[in-house]
Amino acid sequence: QVHMVESGGGLVQAGGSLRLSCAASGSIVSITTMVWYRQAPGKQREWVATIPITSGGSTYYADSVKGRFTISRDNAKNTVYLQMNSLKPEDTAVYYCNIQTPLRSYWGQGTQVTVSS
């Protein structure tokens, strides 16, 4: 059984920063990719950032967060992070991590990020 724990969300003023974490524990093997998504009220879930396990440093970002957000990972801890800087009110959403293996993917429970203007 795999257990996912997200943390780091909260309320921050525009221009501030937050760091999200997502840790996977249990019987999870052969992680290939770690991804962050977000879902704002009344909107569909959207992709935010991706980091492959064997990326050699490559990371990928949605245009809306490029230059402000940084995705990183700790393979030994099966943990993915999202450093969010220069936050804007439009970044307000529930943020979800998604960890992918060859057989299936696993979702975190979501963490609320609220950015006040």
Secondary structure, 3 states (H helix, E strand, C coil): CEEEEEECCEEEECCCCEEEEEEEEECCCCCCEEEEEEECCCCCCEEEEEEECCCCCCCEECCCCCCCEEEEEEHHHCEEEEEECCCCHHHCEEEEEEEECCCCEEECCCEEEEEEC
